[in-house]
Amino acid sequence: MKKVLSLLFAIIVMASCDHTNSNKFSISGTIDGIKTGKIFLKRLQDSVLIDVDSALFDGNSDYTLTADVNQTEIMYLHLDVKDGAEFNDRLLFFAEDTTMTFNSSLNKFEADAVITGSKNQDIYSIYKSNNDKLNKVYTEIVKRSMSLTEATRTAVVTDSINTAYDKYLRKKVLYAINYAQLHKDKEVAPYILVSEASDANPILLDGVFQKMPKKIQTTVYGKQLSVLIKKNKTVL
């Protein structure tokens, strides 16, 4: 009997420990205008997006999705309304072990997105907004290049376009580095450097990395940044 009681006590303790170590994340909200469809919560695993949770819209527009998270990570919300568009209804965001809200609309799923509850997401949203403005410069450069004919594509014009592109690229990379350095104590910082400044001088990247707290350096994105820096240093 004592052995049985001891075993039950051990199971209860283990279950209690598992519950304590499990960080529960949830996100809920409203997709205005939707009547039927499905929303998926996805995460990247081994370079493949996998479904974590989903909610069905059937005359309602509210949803709640949950997941277990070990640390702050990038996740995706994917709205499936059978409109033939595979990727324009997918949104990247930073998930943390807390309760978040995401409200948007059916017609402008990404443009109307309002996400709250994550400090990393707040920081990333500002970065993305400013970065999108820079990307408009790139779009104009591409349009200018594509509009050229064989007669108008002179050496002078080509040099001008290349100069404009180099200027855009330097500004984009420097913005990513400066922004990451400003928020070096958040998980979003190494992610921005890996995703937006991978071609930057590794010495500059390492300068930011070394100023990050150990808890950020050892996150999944911190480790990715460390590997990137070491790899790029070998080709200097």
C-alpha positions in Angstrom: 0.0 0.0 0.0 2.8 2.3 0.9 4.5 1.6 -2.4 1.3 2.4 -4.3 0.8 5.7 -2.4 4.5 6.6 -3.1 4.0 5.9 -6.8 0.8 8.0 -6.9 2.6 10.8 -5.1 5.5 10.7 -7.6 3.1 10.8 -10.6 1.3 13.8 -9.1 4.6 15.6 -8.5 5.8 14.9 -12.1 2.5 16.1 -13.5 2.7 19.3 -11.5 6.2 19.9 -12.7 5.2 19.3 -16.3 2.4 21.8 -16.0 4.7 24.4 -14.4 7.2 24.0 -17.3 4.6 24.3 -20.0 4.1 27.8 -21.2 0.7 28.2 -22.7 0.2 30.7 -25.5 -3.2 31.8 -26.8 -4.4 34.2 -29.4 -8.0 35.3 -30.1 -9.9 37.9 -31.9 -12.3 38.7 -34.8 -12.0 38.5 -38.5 -14.5 41.1 -39.7 -16.6 40.1 -42.7 -15.9 36.4 -42.7 -18.7 33.9 -42.7 -17.2 30.6 -43.6 -13.6 29.4 -43.6 -10.8 28.3 -41.3 -7.9 30.0 -39.5 -4.7 28.1 -38.8 -1.9 28.7 -36.3 1.3 27.5 -37.8 5.0 27.3 -36.7 8.2 26.5 -38.6 9.6 23.1 -37.9 12.6 21.7 -39.8 12.0 24.4 -42.5 8.4 23.3 -43.0 5.3 25.1 -41.8 3.2 22.7 -39.6 -0.3 23.2 -38.2 -0.4 23.8 -34.4 -4.1 24.7 -34.0 -7.1 25.8 -36.0 -10.6 27.3 -35.6 -13.6 27.0 -37.9 -15.7 30.0 -39.0 -19.3 28.9 -39.6 -21.5 32.0 -39.4 -19.3 33.4 -36.7 -16.2 35.7 -36.9 -14.5 35.1 -33.6 -11.8 32.5 -32.9 -9.3 31.3 -30.3 -6.1 29.4 -30.9 -3.6 28.0 -28.4 -0.1 26.4 -28.4 2.7 25.4 -26.1 5.7 27.7 -26.5 9.2 27.2 -24.9 10.4 30.7 -25.8 9.3 33.6 -27.9 9.1 32.5 -31.5 7.8 33.4 -34.9 4.4 31.9 -35.7 2.0 32.3 -38.6 -1.7 32.9 -38.9 -3.2 31.5 -42.1 -6.7 32.3 -43.2 -8.2 29.7 -45.5 -11.3 30.9 -47.3 -10.9 28.9 -50.6 -10.4 32.0 -52.7 -7.6 30.5 -54.7 -4.9 32.6 -53.2 -2.3 30.5 -51.4 -0.1 33.0 -49.6 -1.8 36.5 -49.4 -3.8 35.5 -46.3 -0.8 34.5 -44.2 0.7 36.7 -41.5 3.9 36.4 -39.6 4.0 37.4 -35.9 5.9 37.0 -32.6 4.2 34.6 -30.2 5.1 34.8 -26.5 3.9 32.7 -23.5 1.0 35.0 -22.8 -2.5 35.9 -24.1 -2.5 37.9 -27.4 -5.2 39.3 -29.6 -5.4 39.6 -33.4 -8.1 41.4 -35.1 -8.4 41.9 -38.9 -10.8 41.8 -41.9 -11.5 39.3 -44.6 -10.7 41.6 -47.4 -7.5 43.0 -46.0 -6.2 40.3 -43.7 -2.6 41.6 -43.5 -3.2 45.4 -44.0 -5.9 45.6 -41.4 -4.1 43.5 -38.8 -4.0 44.7 -35.3 -1.9 42.5 -32.9 -1.5 43.2 -29.2 -0.1 41.4 -26.2 3.5 40.9 -27.3 6.3 43.4 -26.7 8.4 41.7 -29.4 5.5 42.0 -31.8 5.1 45.7 -31.0 8.8 46.3 -31.8 8.7 44.2 -35.0 5.5 46.0 -36.2 7.3 49.4 -36.1 10.3 47.9 -37.8 8.2 46.3 -40.6 6.3 49.5 -41.2 9.5 51.5 -41.7 11.1 48.7 -43.7 8.1 48.6 -46.0 8.7 52.2 -46.9 12.3 51.4 -47.8 11.0 48.5 -49.9 8.9 50.9 -51.9 12.2 52.5 -53.0 13.4 49.1 -54.2 10.1 48.6 -56.1 10.6 51.9 -57.9 14.1 50.9 -58.8 12.9 47.7 -60.3 10.1 49.4 -62.3 12.6 51.9 -63.6 15.0 49.1 -64.7 12.2 47.1 -66.3 10.9 50.1 -68.3 14.1 50.6 -70.1 14.4 49.6 -73.7 17.5 48.5 -75.6 17.9 52.1 -76.8 17.5 53.7 -73.4 19.5 51.2 -71.4 22.7 53.2 -71.7 25.8 52.9 -69.5 25.0 56.1 -67.7 21.4 55.0 -66.9 22.5 51.5 -65.8 25.1 53.0 -63.5 22.5 55.4 -62.1 20.2 52.4 -61.3 23.0 50.4 -59.8 24.0 53.4 -57.6 20.4 53.8 -56.5 20.2 50.1 -55.6 23.4 50.1 -53.6 22.2 53.2 -51.7 18.9 51.5 -50.9 20.7 48.3 -49.8 23.1 50.1 -47.5 20.2 52.1 -45.9 18.1 48.9 -45.5 21.0 47.0 -43.8 22.0 49.8 -41.6 18.5 50.4 -40.4 18.2 46.7 -39.5 21.5 46.8 -37.6 20.7 50.1 -35.7 17.2 48.9 -34.9 18.4 45.6 -33.6 21.0 47.3 -31.5 18.3 49.6 -30.0 16.3 46.5 -29.0 19.2 44.1 -28.2 17.5 42.8 -25.1 14.6 41.4 -27.1 14.3 38.2 -29.1 13.2 40.2 -32.2 16.7 41.7 -32.4 18.7 38.6 -33.7 15.7 37.7 -35.9 15.8 41.0 -37.7 19.6 40.7 -38.3 19.3 37.1 -39.6 16.3 37.8 -41.9 17.2 41.3 -43.0 20.9 41.9 -42.7 22.5 38.5 -43.5 24.8 40.1 -46.1 26.1 42.8 -43.8 29.7 42.9 -42.6 29.9 40.1 -40.0 32.1 42.4 -37.8 29.2 44.8 -37.6 26.8 42.0 -36.8 29.1 40.6 -34.2 29.4 44.0 -32.6 25.6 44.0 -32.0 25.6 40.3 -31.0 28.2 40.7 -28.3 26.1 43.5 -26.7 23.0 41.2 -26.4 22.3 39.6 -23.1 23.2 35.9 -22.8 19.5 35.0 -22.6 19.0 36.5 -26.1 22.2 35.1 -27.5 21.1 31.6 -26.6 17.6 31.9 -28.1 16.9 30.0 -31.4 17.4 33.3 -33.4 20.5 34.2 -31.3 22.0 30.9 -32.2 21.2 31.4 -35.8 22.8 34.8 -35.8 26.0 33.3 -34.1 26.2 30.7 -36.9 25.7 33.3 -39.6 28.4 35.5 -38.2 31.0 32.7 -37.9 30.2 31.6 -41.5 30.5 35.0 -43.0 33.7 35.7 -41.1 35.4 32.8 -42.9 34.9 34.5 -46.3 36.2 38.0 -45.3 
